[in-house]
Amino acid sequence: NYRSYDVKSCTDIYECMKYRNMGFSLKDIQLLLKEGDNALLSSLLEKRSQELATEVTELLNTRELIENYRKELADLDRRLGKWYIEDCPDFYFRRQTKGLNYMDEASCESDGINLAEYAPKSSSLLELSPEYFKGDLSAFSWGHGISVDTDNDFMKDKKGFEKISGGRMFTAYLCLGGHYASEGDLINEFLRYYNEYKSGIPKAPVYGFRLRITLDETGERKDYFRFCVLASEEMNQIVV
């Protein structure tokens, strides 16, 4: 049950393997073997080189995303259960719910921008209004958020996003389980740290960037957040 090939067929197979190992498609390999001349070979080599350059750039960008996320999680673990005053950049908020109810325009996409496509640069974002801390457990919203650089605000003038001005912020890193938002479990947890900084409740919205979801040793889900509120308690919002 063996098949014998002549020398020409064997050399053609090796030629196929050469092009295949460079990532050429079967269609291009067939074209090269049947119709290939110097011009066609040079053209396909240039095309393949450009394709690889694009793939390398995409891979390097993906690696950068992974390394930045790893650093962010390392910072989270180091800072968990602590609070700081930090400089935070401006960010945009795509609101999707009021309480637990989805709004009519509840997608992550608006005006040609889909924030889900930017994850993990973008993240799930929880907004807690001052009324929430006064006992109105429906006064929160879930959505999606992304930070922007002042000199590279690619979100500028995009409709359907709220721009939240950054600055010096009170920041607390917390781990929460259960129905922490709708049942108000996080109120005392957040205020426990906030009241070390200032007594009372925040007078501006508090924004929680969810950084990680994992299961603990008992199988219970745990959500890890970086909660921020302007230290000056002056939160400027621009709805565009």
N, C-alpha and C positions, 0 to 999 in steps of 0.2 A: 504493500500500500504506500510506497514512496513514489514521488514524481521527480523525474530528472529534468533539469533545465540546462539549456546551452549556455555558453560563456556570456553571450550578449545579454540574455535574460538576467543572468546573475549580476552583471555590471549595472544593468538598468535598475535592479532592485536596490543595489548599494547607492545609486544616484537618488532614488526615491528616499532612502533613509537619510541621506545627507540633507535634502531639503526639508524632510519631515522634522529632523532634529533642530532645524532653525525655525520651526513653527509655521512653515508654509501650509496652506490648506491643501487638501487632496485635489481640489479643482485647479489650483495654481500649479501643483506638481504635474498633473496630467497635461496641462497646457505647455509647461516647459519641456516635457519629454516629447510631445508630439509636434509643437510648433515653435519651440524656443530658439531664439537667436540671441546674439550678444545684447542687442537693444532691449529685448524683452526681459532677459535675465537681469540686466542692470536696473531696469525699471521696477521689477518685482523685489529686488534686493533693497532698493531705496524705500519702497513702500513698506516692506517688512521692518526696516530699521526705524522708520517713523512710528510704526505701530508699537514697536518695543519701547521707544522713547516715551510714548504716551503711557504705556503700561507701567514703566518704571516710575514715572511721575505720580501716577495714581497710587502705586504701591507705597511710595515714600510718603505721600499725603495720608494714606491709611495708617502707616506706621506712626506718623506724627500724632494722629488722633489717639491711637492706642497709648502711646507714651504719655501724652498730656492727660489722658483719663487715668492712667496708672498713678501719675503724680497727684492728681486731684483726689483719688481715693486714699493715697498715702497721707495727704494732708488731712483728709477727713478722719482717718483713724487716729492721727496724732492729736487732733483738736476736738475729738468727740467728747461731749459733755462739758465743754468750756465755752466761754464767750470772749469776744474781742471787739475792738474798734478798728475797722479796716476801710481802706479805700476801695470802692467798688465802681465798676464802669457803668455807663448807661446800659439799659436793656429794654427789650420790647416784649410785650405780653400779648399773646393771642388768647383771649378769654373764650372758654368753651362751655362753662357751666355757671349756674347760679345755685349755690348749694349743691345738691346731688342731681339737679335737673339740667339736662343738656339744653343749650340755647338753640334757636333756629339755625344760626350760622355756627355750627359746632366743630367744623373741621379745623385742622391745623393750617389749612391753606387759605390764602387771600391775596388778591392782586398779584398772582403769579409766584408767590413765595409760599412754599410748604415747609414749615419749621421742622416737621418730622424728618425731612431729608437731611437736616443739618446735625442730627444727633450723632455723637454725644456732645457736640458743641452746644446744641440746644438741649433743653431738658423739660420734664414735667414741672409745672410751676403752680404753687398753691398760694392764693392771696387770702389773707385774713384781715377783714376790716376792723376798725376800732370797735364797732358795734358787736363784733364777734366776741371780743374780750369782755364786753358788758353782759354777755349771756345770750345773745341772739345767735344760736348755733347754725342758722341758715345763712349767715352773713359771711360766706366764704365762696371762693370760685377756684375751679381748676382750669388749667390751660397749659399753654406751652410758651416757653420763654427762651430768649437768646441774648447774650451780651454782645455789645458792639464797641469798636474802637472809635474814639472821637474823630480821628483822621481817616477812618474808613467805615463810615456809617452806610453800609449797603442796604439798610432797611429804611433809610430816609424817604419820606413821602409815600411809603407803601400803605395803602388803605386797609383798615381792618385790624390794625395793631396799635396798642397803647405804648407810647414811649415813656419809660420810667427813668427819671434823671438819677444818676448815681451820685457818689460823693462819699463822705465819711459816714460809715454805717455801723450800727450795733449789729453784731453777727453772732449767732449761737448755732452750734453743731449738735444735732439731736438725733437719737434713734427712737422710732415710735412703732408701736404695734397696735393691732385692733382697729376699730373705727375711730381713729384719733380725731379726725376733722368733724364728722357729723355728730359725734357724741361728746365733743369738747374735751377729750382726754389730754390734748396737747396744751390747753390753756394754762393749767398750773405748771406743767413741765416747762413751757416757754417763760412764763412769768417768774419762775424760780430763778432763772438766770438774768432775766431782764431787770428784776428788782434789785439785783446786786449793783446794777448800773444806775437805775433811776426808779424811784418808787412810783406805784400806780400802774396804769396800762398805757400802751403806745397810743399816741394821738394820730398816727399815720398808719396806712396799711403795712402789714408785715408780709413779706414775700418769702416763700420757702421753695428753694431749688432742690428737687429730689435728685440725689446723687447715686443712690444704689438701692436695690431691693434684694434681700437675701432671706434665707430661712435659718432660724436658730436651731440649736440642738434638739429642741422638742418638735421641730417642724413648723413653728409659728413664723408667719411672715413678718419681716422687719423692714421698715422704710427709713432711710437715712437722709437727713436734710441739712442744708445750710439756710437758716432763717436770717433775713436781713430787714432792717428798718433804719431809715436815715437817722443818724445820731442827733441831728438838729430837729427831728420830727417835723420837717417841712418836706413833704413828698409832692413834687411837681409832676403832674400827669398830663401828657398831651395825647389826645386821641386823634389819630390821623386816618 
